[in-house]
Amino acid sequence: MKTARGLALLVIVYLLVVYGISRPETVKPEGWRLTGIFLSMVVGLVAQPLPTGALVLIAVTASTFLGGLTPAKALSGYGDSTVWLVQAAFFISRSLINTGLARRIALFFVRLFGHNSLGVCYALSLSDMVLAPVIPANGARAGGVILPIVRSIAELYKSTPGETARLLGAFLMVAVYQGVCISSAMFYTGNASNPLAAQIGSQFGGTPVTFLSWMAAGIVPGLLSLAVAPLIVMAIYPPTIRKTPEASAFARQQLVDMGKLSRNEWILGFVFIAVCGLWVTTAWHKIDVTVTALAGACVLLMTGVLTWEDVKSEKSAWDIFIWYGGLLQLGKSLNETGVPNEFAKAVGSVMTDFTWPAMFVVALLIYYYAHYGFASITAHMLAMYPPFLALLAAKGAPIGLLIYAFACFTNLAAGLTNYGTTPAPMFFAQEYVSFKDWWKVGALVGVSNLLIWSTVGFGWWKVLGIW
């Protein structure tokens, strides 16, 4: 029944857009129908009457009947190299989790810095940051690697949901989650939808967004945010236990129990470093980042570190393949209809007295806090990223600044709520933190991230020549 009502809502949205709103003269009828399909799909991503992949597949199919796309064009997103970059990164990330190397990296940081509660938080946030470049699913790395360690350390100090939550567990849950959102914003592959944002942004011209350029842009404001966020949480939501020598000892014992690096971990470690190194130096050797990632996955397959069964059973990767490839082409096709430009003209006509900096500030704040209405970074980005880019680009704002600002801020905004992105409900479901406290921390850290990225971040991007 819920599915039927949800699908009926999407049909109503389509009919309202296509037949209830006047079509701009510059937009062809099939382009307007494609707009209706796209907006219905975005509503579906929020309402979730069906899984994301299923909704996108329906939209792709509908675009051939109603949106004027040929089957070849509608399906061409699945042949895009960026889609396969994400796939390859998922396969490598599966090996990181299966072999235990990802857990070993996290425990290593906890052993080094886990002598107090703040140090434990920094250790786990740094672990997530190190894993982010090659594990594009923040749910996989945070939920599969980081969260179990957070829970184990909390329970080590007898901090469990309920009366003892504030001893340590509550602080770690909410503070580490904020770090996950920041790490997601720092790298091209920090979140599965980041390459999609880069692709959409590239349609507006400007400097191409690459793995290296995104990392260079994100590293300075990202590290500063990672340093400041736990301090804010410590000030407003402190744990009772401040000294945690047992956490470091726990990590040390866990590493001892894991034993020496296995053959598979050595091979994977080499591939991990080689792939990331080649990504960073792409400008010198000119090897495409997707080829590098696929080559890394192939080495893992040939050495047995990754099996074909692992590849076939990586459900998250194939789910993302369906929705990412479909969304990529639907987004490109929508841009070709001219609808985003018409939106920009319409809004621009209302804000004629605004300079682009003033309009940029207003748009960025609206964009950031609109995430209270989204349970998905992808849905948020698809709904608001293209039209806001078109609006500000038409006003003369620097394209590079727009691309990175809106793309990064989508990830940062996920820290506002307990449903902002996939790991949020995973951490919140541990029942250490109340709804009120989670939102309070999210709001204050959210302000901090806004200030850091819009001052230090924008200044750093000016130094880099992004704008």
Secondary structure, DSSP 8 states (H G I E B T S, - for coil): -HHHHHHHHHHHHHHHHHHHS---TTS-HHHHHHHHHHHHHHHHHHH-SS-HHHHHHHHHHHHHHTS---HHHHTGGGG-HHHHHHHHHHHHHHHHHHSSHHHHHHHHHHHHHTTBHHHHHHHHHHHHHHHTTT---HHHHIIIIIHHHHHHHHHHTT--SSTTGGGTHHHHHHHHHHHHHHHHHHSTTSSTTHHHHHHHHHTT-SS---HHHHHHHHHHHHHHHHHHHHHHHHHHS--S--B-HHHHHHHHHHHHHH-S--HHHHHHHHHHHHHHHHHHTHHHH---HHHHHHHHHHHHHHHTSS-HHHHHH-HHHHHHHHHHHHHHHHHHHHHHHTHHHHHHHHHHHHTTT--HHHHHHHHHHHHHHGGGG-S-HHHHHHHHHHHHHHHHHHTT--HHHHHHHHHHHHHHHGGGSTTSSTHHHHHHTT--S-HHHHHHHHHHHHHHHHHHIIIIIHHHHHHHT--
